[in-house]
Every structure is written in C-alpha cells, then in structure tokens.
Amino acid sequence: MKTAYIVQSFTKQGSQLITDTPIQCSNADEAIRRADKFADIRAGVIAISQEYDEETGDFGELKVLAKYGEIPAGAIGDED
C-alpha cells in the first residue's frame, strides 16, 4: 500500500465554493504546511491522506490531516 497526501483548497465566488486544483504532497508534514499557508488566502482548505493499492485499485480510509475555513458539504465524505 502507498499513501497519497493531497491539499485541496476552495475559492469563494459569490455564495459558491469553487474547487481549486488539488496539490499532491510527498508527506503529511508537507501537506499540513501547505494547507496552513493556504488558510490565509483561500475560503477553505483541507489536507488529507489516503492509502491505496496500485495493483488492485483499492483505497483505504481517508484521513483529514488539517481543515481550515469553509469546506463544501460532502467534500471529505461527511454530510455536514
């Protein structure tokens, strides 16, 4: 199993949150640092990690490493 580390930010346009291009990071610390920097300039940002198996295509549980600001409902598998 490998682990992907992703930072996803959101920009506010009017009353809508627009998904920015996700950023892949090399480790959890980098993802948290980048999310922390984006927190000051974006409406919302999350840093996540998720294990995956390249051979089978299976994904493990998604883990939230950092979460700042407004995040769209369902963006990280929750409904709030």
The first five atom37 places (N, CA, C, CB, O) and aatype in JSON, in Angstrom:
{
  "aatype": [12, 11, 16, 0, 18, 9, 19, 5, 15, 13, 16, 11, 5, 7, 15, 5, 10, 9, 16, 3, 16, 14, 9, 5, 4, 15, 2, 0, 3, 6, 0, 9, 1, 1, 0, 3, 11, 13, 0, 3, 9, 1, 0, 7, 19, 9, 0, 9, 15, 5, 6, 18, 3, 6, 6, 16, 7, 3, 13, 7, 6, 10, 11, 19, 10, 0, 11, 18, 7, 6, 9, 14, 0, 7, 0, 9, 7, 3, 6, 3],
  "atom_mask": [
    [1, 1, 1, 1, 1],
    [1, 1, 1, 1, 1],
    [1, 1, 1, 1, 1],
    [1, 1, 1, 1, 1],
    [1, 1, 1, 1, 1],
    [1, 1, 1, 1, 1],
    [1, 1, 1, 1, 1],
    [1, 1, 1, 1, 1],
    [1, 1, 1, 1, 1],
    [1, 1, 1, 1, 1],
    [1, 1, 1, 1, 1],
    [1, 1, 1, 1, 1],
    [1, 1, 1, 1, 1],
    [1, 1, 1, 0, 1],
    [1, 1, 1, 1, 1],
    [1, 1, 1, 1, 1],
    [1, 1, 1, 1, 1],
    [1, 1, 1, 1, 1],
    [1, 1, 1, 1, 1],
    [1, 1, 1, 1, 1],
    [1, 1, 1, 1, 1],
    [1, 1, 1, 1, 1],
    [1, 1, 1, 1, 1],
    [1, 1, 1, 1, 1],
    [1, 1, 1, 1, 1],
    [1, 1, 1, 1, 1],
    [1, 1, 1, 1, 1],
    [1, 1, 1, 1, 1],
    [1, 1, 1, 1, 1],
    [1, 1, 1, 1, 1],
    [1, 1, 1, 1, 1],
    [1, 1, 1, 1, 1],
    [1, 1, 1, 1, 1],
    [1, 1, 1, 1, 1],
    [1, 1, 1, 1, 1],
    [1, 1, 1, 1, 1],
    [1, 1, 1, 1, 1],
    [1, 1, 1, 1, 1],
    [1, 1, 1, 1, 1],
    [1, 1, 1, 1, 1],
    [1, 1, 1, 1, 1],
    [1, 1, 1, 1, 1],
    [1, 1, 1, 1, 1],
    [1, 1, 1, 0, 1],
    [1, 1, 1, 1, 1],
    [1, 1, 1, 1, 1],
    [1, 1, 1, 1, 1],
    [1, 1, 1, 1, 1],
    [1, 1, 1, 1, 1],
    [1, 1, 1, 1, 1],
    [1, 1, 1, 1, 1],
    [1, 1, 1, 1, 1],
    [1, 1, 1, 1, 1],
    [1, 1, 1, 1, 1],
    [1, 1, 1, 1, 1],
    [1, 1, 1, 1, 1],
    [1, 1, 1, 0, 1],
    [1, 1, 1, 1, 1],
    [1, 1, 1, 1, 1],
    [1, 1, 1, 0, 1],
    [1, 1, 1, 1, 1],
    [1, 1, 1, 1, 1],
    [1, 1, 1, 1, 1],
    [1, 1, 1, 1, 1],
    [1, 1, 1, 1, 1],
    [1, 1, 1, 1, 1],
    [1, 1, 1, 1, 1],
    [1, 1, 1, 1, 1],
    [1, 1, 1, 0, 1],
    [1, 1, 1, 1, 1],
    [1, 1, 1, 1, 1],
    [1, 1, 1, 1, 1],
    [1, 1, 1, 1, 1],
    [1, 1, 1, 0, 1],
    [1, 1, 1, 1, 1],
    [1, 1, 1, 1, 1],
    [1, 1, 1, 0, 1],
    [1, 1, 1, 1, 1],
    [1, 1, 1, 1, 1],
    [1, 1, 1, 1, 1]
  ],
  "atom_positions": [
    [[0.84, -1.18, 0.0], [0.0, 0.0, 0.0], [0.88, 1.25, 0.0], [-0.95, 0.0, 1.22], [1.91, 1.3, 0.67]],
    [[0.45, 2.23, -0.76], [1.1, 3.53, -0.78], [0.14, 4.54, -0.16], [1.51, 3.95, -2.24], [-1.05, 4.26, 0.01]],
    [[0.67, 5.71, 0.17], [-0.17, 6.76, 0.74], [-0.07, 8.01, -0.11], [0.24, 7.06, 2.2], [1.02, 8.46, -0.45]],
    [[-1.22, 8.56, -0.45], [-1.29, 9.84, -1.17], [-1.58, 10.94, -0.15], [-2.39, 9.81, -2.3], [-2.4, 10.76, 0.76]],
    [[-0.9, 12.07, -0.32], [-1.11, 13.24, 0.53], [-1.56, 14.38, -0.39], [0.19, 13.63, 1.34], [-0.84, 14.77, -1.31]],
    [[-2.75, 14.9, -0.14], [-3.36, 15.88, -1.03], [-3.82, 17.1, -0.24], [-4.54, 15.26, -1.8], [-4.37, 16.98, 0.86]],
    [[-3.6, 18.28, -0.82], [-4.15, 19.52, -0.28], [-5.18, 20.01, -1.29], [-3.03, 20.6, -0.01], [-4.88, 20.18, -2.47]],
    [[-6.39, 20.24, -0.8], [-7.48, 20.75, -1.64], [-7.96, 22.06, -1.07], [-8.64, 19.72, -1.74], [-8.41, 22.13, 0.08]],
    [[-7.88, 23.11, -1.88], [-8.37, 24.42, -1.42], [-9.63, 24.79, -2.19], [-7.28, 25.51, -1.6], [-9.94, 24.23, -3.24]],
    [[-10.34, 25.77, -1.63], [-11.6, 26.23, -2.2], [-11.61, 27.75, -2.23], [-12.82, 25.69, -1.39], [-11.23, 28.4, -1.25]],
    [[-12.05, 28.32, -3.35], [-12.16, 29.75, -3.52], [-13.64, 30.12, -3.51], [-11.47, 30.22, -4.83], [-14.46, 29.42, -4.1]],
    [[-13.97, 31.22, -2.87], [-15.37, 31.65, -2.81], [-15.66, 32.61, -3.96], [-15.68, 32.32, -1.45], [-14.97, 33.61, -4.14]],
    [[-16.69, 32.28, -4.73], [-17.19, 33.15, -5.8], [-18.66, 33.4, -5.51], [-16.97, 32.51, -7.24], [-19.5, 32.53, -5.72]],
    [[-18.95, 34.61, -5.03], [-20.31, 34.89, -4.59], [-20.62, 34.05, -3.38], [0.0, 0.0, 0.0], [-19.91, 34.1, -2.37]],
    [[-21.68, 33.26, -3.47], [-22.04, 32.38, -2.36], [-21.56, 30.95, -2.58], [-23.55, 32.39, -2.15], [-21.83, 30.07, -1.75]],
    [[-20.86, 30.7, -3.68], [-20.42, 29.34, -4.01], [-18.95, 29.13, -3.68], [-20.66, 29.05, -5.48], [-18.13, 30.04, -3.78]],
    [[-18.62, 27.9, -3.28], [-17.23, 27.5, -3.1], [-16.8, 26.74, -4.35], [-17.05, 26.63, -1.82], [-17.43, 25.76, -4.75]],
    [[-15.71, 27.19, -4.95], [-15.18, 26.59, -6.16], [-13.95, 25.78, -5.8], [-14.84, 27.68, -7.23], [-13.07, 26.25, -5.08]],
    [[-13.88, 24.55, -6.3], [-12.75, 23.67, -6.03], [-11.54, 24.12, -6.84], [-13.1, 22.21, -6.37], [-11.62, 24.25, -8.06]],
    [[-10.42, 24.36, -6.16], [-9.17, 24.69, -6.83], [-8.47, 23.39, -7.26], [-8.24, 25.53, -5.9], [-8.91, 22.3, -6.89]],
    [[-7.41, 23.51, -8.01], [-6.64, 22.34, -8.43], [-5.98, 21.7, -7.2], [-5.57, 22.73, -9.49], [-5.3, 22.4, -6.45]],
    [[-6.16, 20.4, -7.0], [-5.54, 19.75, -5.85], [-4.01, 19.7, -6.0], [-6.09, 18.33, -5.68], [-3.49, 19.66, -7.11]],
    [[-3.33, 19.71, -4.87], [-1.87, 19.67, -4.85], [-1.44, 18.38, -4.17], [-1.27, 20.92, -4.12], [-1.81, 18.12, -3.02]],
    [[-0.64, 17.58, -4.87], [-0.11, 16.36, -4.27], [1.17, 16.7, -3.52], [0.15, 15.27, -5.36], [2.02, 17.44, -4.02]],
    [[1.32, 16.15, -2.33], [2.49, 16.4, -1.48], [3.22, 15.08, -1.24], [2.08, 17.05, -0.14], [2.67, 14.0, -1.45]],
    [[4.47, 15.2, -0.79], [5.29, 14.0, -0.61], [5.11, 13.35, 0.76], [6.73, 14.34, -0.81], [5.43, 12.17, 0.93]],
    [[4.59, 14.1, 1.74], [4.38, 13.51, 3.07], [3.35, 14.34, 3.84], [5.73, 13.43, 3.85], [2.92, 15.4, 3.38]],
    [[2.98, 13.85, 5.01], [1.95, 14.51, 5.82], [2.38, 15.89, 6.28], [1.6, 13.65, 7.02], [1.58, 16.83, 6.25]],
    [[3.63, 16.04, 6.69], [4.11, 17.34, 7.16], [4.02, 18.4, 6.07], [5.56, 17.23, 7.65], [3.6, 19.53, 6.34]],
    [[4.4, 18.04, 4.85], [4.32, 18.99, 3.74], [2.86, 19.37, 3.47], [4.95, 18.39, 2.47], [2.56, 20.54, 3.23]],
    [[1.97, 18.4, 3.51], [0.55, 18.67, 3.26], [-0.01, 19.63, 4.31], [-0.26, 17.36, 3.25], [-0.76, 20.55, 3.98]],
    [[0.34, 19.42, 5.56], [-0.14, 20.28, 6.64], [0.43, 21.69, 6.49], [0.23, 19.69, 8.01], [-0.29, 22.67, 6.67]],
    [[1.71, 21.8, 6.17], [2.34, 23.12, 5.97], [1.67, 23.89, 4.83], [3.84, 22.96, 5.68], [1.38, 25.08, 4.97]],
    [[1.43, 23.21, 3.71], [0.79, 23.88, 2.57], [-0.64, 24.3, 2.91], [0.79, 22.95, 1.34], [-1.06, 25.4, 2.55]],
    [[-1.37, 23.44, 3.59], [-2.74, 23.78, 3.98], [-2.74, 25.0, 4.9], [-3.43, 22.58, 4.67], [-3.59, 25.88, 4.77]],
    [[-1.79, 25.04, 5.82], [-1.68, 26.17, 6.74], [-1.44, 27.48, 5.98], [-0.55, 25.93, 7.75], [-2.01, 28.51, 6.33]],
    [[-0.6, 27.43, 4.95], [-0.33, 28.63, 4.15], [-1.57, 29.06, 3.35], [0.84, 28.37, 3.18], [-1.87, 30.25, 3.26]],
    [[-2.28, 28.1, 2.79], [-3.48, 28.41, 2.01], [-4.62, 28.94, 2.9], [-3.96, 27.18, 1.25], [-5.5, 29.64, 2.41]],
    [[-4.61, 28.61, 4.18], [-5.68, 29.02, 5.08], [-5.85, 30.53, 5.12], [-5.41, 28.51, 6.49], [-6.95, 31.03, 5.34]],
    [[-4.77, 31.27, 4.9], [-4.82, 32.73, 4.94], [-5.32, 33.36, 3.63], [-3.46, 33.28, 5.27], [-5.7, 34.53, 3.61]],
    [[-5.31, 32.59, 2.54], [-5.64, 33.19, 1.24], [-6.8, 32.5, 0.5], [-4.43, 33.16, 0.36], [-7.17, 32.93, -0.59]],
    [[-7.36, 31.46, 1.08], [-8.48, 30.75, 0.46], [-9.66, 30.71, 1.43], [-8.07, 29.32, 0.04], [-9.48, 30.85, 2.64]],
    [[-10.85, 30.5, 0.9], [-12.05, 30.4, 1.74], [-12.0, 29.16, 2.62], [-13.32, 30.39, 0.88], [-12.51, 29.17, 3.75]],
    [[-11.41, 28.1, 2.11], [-11.29, 26.86, 2.86], [-10.19, 25.99, 2.28], [0.0, 0.0, 0.0], [-9.82, 26.14, 1.12]],
    [[-9.67, 25.09, 3.1], [-8.62, 24.18, 2.65], [-8.6, 22.94, 3.54], [-7.22, 24.88, 2.65], [-8.8, 23.03, 4.76]],
    [[-8.36, 21.79, 2.91], [-8.18, 20.56, 3.67], [-6.92, 19.87, 3.19], [-9.42, 19.63, 3.53], [-6.56, 19.93, 2.01]],
    [[-6.26, 19.21, 4.12], [-5.13, 18.33, 3.79], [-5.56, 16.93, 4.2], [-3.78, 18.77, 4.53], [-6.02, 16.72, 5.32]],
    [[-5.42, 15.99, 3.28], [-5.85, 14.62, 3.55], [-4.76, 13.63, 3.2], [-7.13, 14.3, 2.76], [-3.82, 13.93, 2.46]],
    [[-4.9, 12.44, 3.76], [-4.07, 11.32, 3.33], [-4.99, 10.14, 3.08], [-2.97, 10.96, 4.41], [-6.05, 10.0, 3.69]],
    [[-4.57, 9.28, 2.15], [-5.35, 8.09, 1.86], [-4.42, 7.02, 1.31], [-6.49, 8.39, 0.85], [-3.66, 7.25, 0.37]],
    [[-4.5, 5.84, 1.92], [-3.72, 4.71, 1.41], [-4.43, 4.13, 0.19], [-3.54, 3.61, 2.5], [-5.65, 4.17, 0.07]],
    [[-3.61, 3.58, -0.73], [-4.17, 2.95, -1.91], [-3.25, 1.83, -2.38], [-4.38, 3.99, -3.04], [-2.05, 1.83, -2.09]],
    [[-3.82, 0.89, -3.09], [-3.08, -0.24, -3.64], [-3.08, -0.09, -5.16], [-3.7, -1.62, -3.2], [-4.13, -0.19, -5.8]],
    [[-1.91, 0.15, -5.73], [-1.81, 0.35, -7.18], [-2.23, -0.88, -7.97], [-0.39, 0.73, -7.56], [-2.79, -0.76, -9.06]],
    [[-1.97, -2.05, -7.43], [-2.29, -3.29, -8.16], [-3.78, -3.58, -8.21], [-1.57, -4.46, -7.53], [-4.31, -3.97, -9.25]],
    [[-4.46, -3.39, -7.08], [-5.88, -3.75, -7.02], [-6.82, -2.56, -7.22], [-6.19, -4.4, -5.7], [-7.99, -2.73, -7.54]],
    [[-6.29, -1.35, -7.04], [-7.12, -0.16, -7.14], [-7.92, 0.12, -5.88], [0.0, 0.0, 0.0], [-8.77, 1.01, -5.87]],
    [[-7.67, -0.64, -4.82], [-8.38, -0.44, -3.56], [-7.87, 0.79, -2.82], [-8.24, -1.69, -2.67], [-6.68, 1.11, -2.87]],
    [[-8.79, 1.47, -2.14], [-8.46, 2.65, -1.35], [-8.77, 2.39, 0.11], [-9.22, 3.89, -1.86], [-9.77, 1.75, 0.44]],
    [[-7.91, 2.9, 0.98], [-8.15, 2.83, 2.41], [-8.96, 4.02, 2.87], [0.0, 0.0, 0.0], [-9.44, 4.82, 2.07]],
    [[-9.1, 4.12, 4.18], [-9.87, 5.21, 4.78], [-9.18, 6.55, 4.55], [-10.07, 4.97, 6.27], [-7.96, 6.66, 4.66]],
    [[-9.97, 7.55, 4.24], [-9.46, 8.91, 4.07], [-9.27, 9.53, 5.45], [-10.43, 9.76, 3.19], [-10.15, 9.45, 6.3]],
    [[-8.11, 10.15, 5.68], [-7.82, 10.79, 6.96], [-7.61, 12.29, 6.74], [-6.57, 10.15, 7.64], [-6.86, 12.69, 5.85]],
    [[-8.26, 13.09, 7.55], [-8.1, 14.54, 7.49], [-6.9, 14.91, 8.36], [-9.39, 15.29, 7.95], [-6.89, 14.63, 9.56]],
    [[-5.91, 15.54, 7.74], [-4.71, 15.97, 8.46], [-4.85, 17.4, 8.98], [-3.48, 15.87, 7.55], [-4.33, 17.73, 10.04]],
    [[-5.55, 18.24, 8.23], [-5.8, 19.64, 8.61], [-7.03, 20.13, 7.88], [-4.56, 20.54, 8.3], [-7.3, 19.7, 6.76]],
    [[-7.77, 21.03, 8.5], [-9.0, 21.55, 7.91], [-9.18, 22.99, 8.38], [-10.25, 20.67, 8.29], [-9.22, 23.25, 9.58]],
    [[-9.3, 23.92, 7.43], [-9.44, 25.34, 7.75], [-10.57, 25.95, 6.94], [-8.12, 26.09, 7.5], [-10.74, 25.62, 5.77]],
    [[-11.32, 26.84, 7.54], [-12.31, 27.63, 6.82], [-13.52, 26.84, 6.36], [0.0, 0.0, 0.0], [-13.91, 25.85, 6.98]],
    [[-14.1, 27.31, 5.26], [-15.33, 26.72, 4.72], [-15.0, 25.56, 3.78], [-16.16, 27.79, 3.97], [-14.23, 25.71, 2.83]],
    [[-15.59, 24.41, 4.06], [-15.41, 23.22, 3.24], [-16.8, 22.79, 2.76], [-14.68, 22.05, 4.04], [-17.71, 22.66, 3.59]],
    [[-17.0, 22.57, 1.47], [-18.33, 22.15, 0.98], [-18.79, 20.85, 1.62], [-18.3, 22.0, -0.54], [-17.98, 19.95, 1.87]],
    [[-20.08, 20.75, 1.89], [-20.65, 19.52, 2.44], [-20.33, 18.35, 1.53], [-22.18, 19.67, 2.62], [-20.48, 18.45, 0.31]],
    [[-19.9, 17.26, 2.11], [-19.58, 16.07, 1.34], [-18.19, 16.05, 0.72], [0.0, 0.0, 0.0], [-17.81, 15.06, 0.1]],
    [[-17.43, 17.12, 0.88], [-16.11, 17.2, 0.24], [-15.12, 16.18, 0.8], [-15.54, 18.6, 0.4], [-14.19, 15.77, 0.12]],
    [[-15.33, 15.79, 2.04], [-14.41, 14.82, 2.65], [-15.18, 13.61, 3.18], [-13.62, 15.47, 3.79], [-14.79, 12.98, 4.17]],
    [[-16.27, 13.31, 2.51], [-17.02, 12.11, 2.85], [-18.02, 12.29, 3.97], [0.0, 0.0, 0.0], [-18.7, 11.34, 4.35]],
    [[-18.11, 13.51, 4.52], [-19.11, 13.76, 5.55], [-20.31, 14.46, 4.92], [-18.52, 14.6, 6.71], [-20.27, 14.82, 3.74]],
    [[-21.32, 14.66, 5.67], [-22.53, 15.29, 5.12], [-22.84, 16.62, 5.78], [-23.71, 14.37, 5.28], [-23.93, 17.15, 5.58]],
    [[-21.91, 17.18, 6.57], [-22.21, 18.48, 7.19], [-21.52, 19.61, 6.51], [-21.84, 18.48, 8.63], [-21.67, 20.76, 6.92]]
  ]
}
